[in-house]
Amino acid sequence: MIDEAARDLRRERRRGRSGEAGSESSRRPNYRSLKNQFLPQPVFSDDQVAAIHDTALRVLEELGIKVLLPEARAIFARAGALVDEDSQVVKIGRDVVTAALASAPRSIPARAGGRSRDLDLELGTMTFLAGCGAPNVTDLERGRRPGTLQAFEDFIRLVQHFDVLHMLGPCVEPQDVDTRFRHYATGRAQLTLSDKVPFVFARGTPQVEDSFEMVRLARDLSRDEFLAGAYCYTVINTNSPRQLDIPMAQGIIDFARAGQISIITPFCLAGAMAPITVAGALTLQHAEALAGLTLAQLARPGAPVVYGSFSSNVDMKSGAPAFGTPEHVKATLGAGQLARFTGLPWRSGGGSAANISDAQAAHETQFALWGSVLAGATVCIHAAGWLEGGLSVSFEKLITDIEALQTVAELCAKTPGDEDAIGFEAIAEVQPGGHFFSAAHTMTRYRTAFYEPLVADWSNFGNWTQSGGKTATERATGIWKRILSDFQPPQSAAATAGVLDEFIARRTEEGGAAPVS
């Protein structure tokens, strides 16, 4: 009797999903704007956090940071920092850093192509991005290979499809496009295929200015309107330990002066580019992040900046980076405490060191994800698809990781606890030893009560075997292929192709813009 009722319910659910009946009440959760419902978890005491912050200020004040860009050194010098031009080391007083932190905004409105895609980057909000920056791409059918523009565009399509991925990013480097023109191709792909907040490479002022102009054209903004709002972002990495190179320093200045978002992120691997202890790695990370944030505020007070954290450890046997480790999670929790100490929105990093999409990859990525969630990260980059410590990004892993992200997003939704949800009448309706499949309480809610999985298979062993016995990774192949086959870009994004192509053709004829190294 129970099995029969369950079969009836499954048939009703299938009818609702297929649109034959009841599809108007199918579940449509909102993943576009997430508020973190978890209390931030500490790993250090308040006194220890204050000591790490104070020591980071001491690092900048007494040891300094090497800044390779002359313009950046001049900006620091005008603010009162001590600059040694021979060594290129800049020693920044804590008063300068403290003033910069005070001028940095606590909330950043990020404007997308469509208003429903706008984001508020601040403590308490939660934003997920796919894996970024990989030189290689991989999938089950074609294997591991160098990144191409086609792969870049396909990842933009997949990111656009899933609401739980909130901003675009350079999932894979399109190595088949000349570096003088690559920013045109990646900018065009983002702006014509998606209405989410785009990423801009900080590879020298000429490329940055080209990219800003493309965003302005696509969004139909005057120059003043563009300067008055944040319409794109970049990621700035320091060269740990204690060095800021030319393109990254120039990127901080260019984005600050244009009012666009810089996510300033040291990449500190404990035992390699940072002290081997979590506290020591975070001290160095904090110092480098503060130096970059200070440069942005000196270039333009009030410039939108995101405090960046991406600290983990290395395998001390091989020197290879590791992710999703206990030390990675602890470093993320500690970074959250430091970010809250400053009051700034902040970025964490997920990812995996696994070479393929397997149990290790899922385990590492999900521990890194939970570290970010429990630390209260505003932005989590590399939350889906990232493999080999960033050397590749996987189509299948992006899909299987989306399942975890959507699960976290579900946990952000409020759980009803009113009288109707508590369900006394439902309990009274069902006799002892009975079942709730056909209860009125169930029948009015079953279409929307539970999360429906993207890739997980909840069928029994017999049905799973008859359906081909596919693993989750194998099922993910069919999902990403189907999404790409059916994809249609937002009309507002596709409509920008004409004005962008005209600009790209002119700049290509003029020779493009070479990246700065």
VENSUL-V735870 format. One line per field, one symbol per residue. ss: DSSP state (A for helix, B for strand, O for the rest). burial: I if it has 9 or more other ideal C-beta (glycine too) atoms within 8 Angstrom, else O. Layout:
BEGIN
ss: ???
burial: ???
END
This chain:
BEGIN
ss: OAAAAAAAAAAAAAAAAAOOOOAAAOOOOOOOOBBOOOOOOOOOOAAAAAAAAAAAAAAAAAAOBBBOOAAAAAAAAAOOOBBBOOOOBBBOOAAAAAAAAAAOOOBBBBOOOOAAAOBBBBOOBBBBOOOOOBOBBBBOOOBBBBOOAAAAAAAAAAAAAOOOOOBOOOOBOOOOOOOOOAAAAAAAAAAAAOOOBBBOOOOOAAAAAAAAAAAAAAAOOOAAAAAAOBOBBBBBBOOOOOBBOAAAAAAAAAAAAAOOBBBBBBBBBBOOOBOOOAAAAAAAAAAAAAAAAAAAAAAOOOOOBBBBBBBBBBOOOOOOBBOOOAAAAAAAAAAAAAAAAAOOOBBBBOOOOOOOOOAAAAAAAAAAAAAAAAAOOOBBBOOOOBBAAAOBBBAAAAAAAAAAAAAAAAAAOOOOOOAAAAOAAAAAAOOOOOOOOOOAAAAOOOOOOOOOOOOOOOOOAAAAAAOOOOOAAAAAAAAAAAAAAAOOOOAAAAOOAAAAAAAAAAAAAOOOOOOOO
burial: OOOOIIOIIOOIIOIIIOOOOIIOOIOOOOIOOIOIOIOIIOOIOOOIIIOIIOIIIIIIIOIIIIIIIOIIIOIIIOIOIOIIOOOIIIIIIIOIIOIIIOOIOOOIIIIIIIOOIIIIIIIOIIIIIIIIOIIIIIIOOOOOIOIIIOIIIIIIIIIIOIOIIIIIIIIIIIOOIOOIIIIIIIIIIIIIIIIIIIIIIIIIOIIIIIIIIIIIIIIOIOOOOIOOIIIIIIIIOIOIOIIIIIIIIIIIIIIIIIIIIIIIIIIIIIIOOIIOOIIIIIIIIIIIIIIIIIIIIIIIOOIIIIIIIIIIIIIOOOOOIIIIIOIIIIIIIIIIIIIIIIOIIIIIIIIIIIOOIOOOIIIIIIIIIIIIIIIIIIIIIIIIIIIIIIOIIIIIIIIIIIIIIIIIIIOIOOOOOOOOOOOOOIOOOIOOOOOIIIIOIIOOOIIOOOOOOOIOIOOOOOOIOOIOOOOIIIIIIOIIOOIIOOIOIIOIIIOIIOIIIOIIOOIIOOOIIOIIO
END
